[in-house]
Amino acid sequence: MTPRLPSLALTAVLLATFPLYAEVKEDFEVSRDVQRESAEQENLTCALVEEPGKAENHVFKMEWTAHGGTHVGANLVGTGPVLIEEAGKYKITARVNLEQVDSECNALALRILDGTGNETFQIYAPLENLGEPGWQEMSWEVDTEHFDTEKTPSWGQQVNGVVDMPARLLGFAIGFRDWKTKGGTILIDDISVTKID
């Protein structure tokens, strides 16, 4: 017996409810420079590097030594890739490797730069499964129309709490509990964006 295919109406409902895939906006295969957020973060090195054991794939790497401080942060140099082209609510995901991240690290922040280039927004996601081998997925939710500036800081030359389009990837920061870290390494890859209805 030949299996029946779903009706076009049902297919349309399913596609609207469950997006087929998240669109990869950045895979770090384009050569870009990465810099520490400030010269004072001498304990941090950052770059786009080949993934260990997978030479054909490049990843965003942040590596830091033991020191006191609230966080380390690194940004792409120049114009980063567009993540969000129009206002709305989005889920942004990334593959992360936390094998060399210890329990004093509490959150990974995604940094986006708005369309004017004058305001940076930092969205936090808690870190889980620290020290676990392999890659895992992390996600951040961004609502550009109802941005909560009390939970999500922004800074820059023209701070108004409005995410002007298009919003671009700027970089990442990792926060430390109790103002100290034993050192660690995080790898980040495949930044994907899905619009949430």
N, C-alpha and C positions, 0 to 999 in steps of 0.2 A: 504494500500500500504506500502511495506517495504521501509524504508529510505535507500538511496544509501550511501555507505561508500566512503570516498575520496580515490583516487588512491594512490598507494604506493609512486609514485613520488611526488604527492602533499603533502602527509604526511611527507615525508623526508624534503621537502622545509619548511614546517611549523615548524617542530622540529628544523631545523637549524636556522630558523629566531627567533623563540620564545622558549627559553629553558623551559622545563617543570617546573623546580623549581631550586631555588638556594640551594646549598648544605650547610646545617648547619655544620659549622666547630667547633663551641664552644657554648655550652648551659649552661656552668658553673655548671653542675651537678657533675663533678669530683672535689673532694675536693682539693683546692689549697689555698695557702697563698697569700695575697695581701699586698703590702707595699706602703707607701708614697714614692714619688720619692726622697725626701730628708728629713732628720731629722728636717730641719728648718720649714717644713710645719706642725707645731703643731696644726693648726686650722682644719686639715683634718683627718677624720677617714675613713677607707676603708676596705672592706671585701666582701667575697661571703656570702650572707645571703639568708634566705627564703623570697620569694616574699610576701609582705603583703597580707593577705587574701587567699594565695595559697601556703600552707605549703610544698607541694611536689615539688615546683619549686624554684630553686636557681638563684640569679641574682648578678651581679657585682654592688656594691653600693659604692658611694662616697658621703660623707656628710661633710660639712664645716661650720664653724661659721663666723660671720662678721669679716673682717680684710682687711688690705691693701695688695695688691700684684697683679701680672699680671695673675696668674693662680693657679690651684691646679692640681696635677697629681698623678696617682697611677699605679703601675705595678704589674703584676703577678710575684711571686717569683719562680725562677727556670726556667725550659724549658716550654714555653707556647705551645699551640697547633699550628700545621702547618696550615696557611691560604692559602698560595700560593705555589704550588710545582714546577711550571715551568714558565719561563718568559712569559710575555704577558700583556694584558690589562684586568682589572677586575673591577667589581662592588662589593663592600663589603657593606653589609647592617647589621643593628642591630635594635632590638626593644629597644626603650628608653622610659622612663617615666620622663616627665619634669614638673610634677605637682608642685614641690617645687623648681623650677629654675626661677629666676627673670630676668628682662630685662637687668641687667648689665652683664649677661653672653652672650658672642657673638659667640662662636664657641665650638664645641666638636672635639677634635683631637684624631684620632686613631693612636696608636703607633705600628709599626711593627719592628721586629728585623730580620736582614738578616741572611743568612745561616752561615756566619762566626761567628756570635754572637758578632761582633765587630762594627756594625753600626746600629743605630736606626734611623728610618724614621718616621716623624710625618706628617700625612695628615689631613687637616682641612675640616670640613663641618659646614656651618652656622646653628645656632640654630633657630628654628621657633616654633610657637605655644607654647611659654613659658607659664607655668601656666595652660595649658589645662589638664583636667583630662584624665586618661587612658594612654594606650600605643600608640606610633606612630613609624613609620619607618624612620630611617635616613640612608643615604648612602654616601660612599666615592668612588671615582674612582681612581684606581691605575694603572699606566702604568709602569711596571718594566723596560721596554726597553728604554723608553724616559722619565726618571724621571726628573722633573723640580725642581732642588735643590734651585732655587731662590724663588719659592713659597712654597716649602716644605723643611723645614730644616732637616738636618741629623747631627748626632754627634756620637762619640764613639772613639775607639782606632785606627781604620783604616778607616778614612772617605775618600771615593772616589766617592760618589754619585751613586754607583752601587748597586742595590738590588740583592745580591747573594742569590741563591735558596738553600733550601726552606726558605720562609719568614714566621715568626711566630708572633702570637699575643703577644705583650708585655704589653700594657695597654692603658690608656686613660688620657686626660687632658682636662680641661675646662677653657677657657680664660675669663678674666674680662675686661670690658671697664673702662677706667679712673682709673685703678690700685686700685679698691676697690670692695668689695662684701658685701652684707647684710647677706650672708649665704645661704645655700640651700642643696638640696639632688638630686642626679640623680641616676636612676637605669638603667642598661644596660643588655640586654639578647639576646640570639640567634644570634650569629654572623654568617652570611651566605656569601658565595662567589659564584659569577657567572662570567664565562669568557665571555668577550665581543669580538666578531669577528670584 
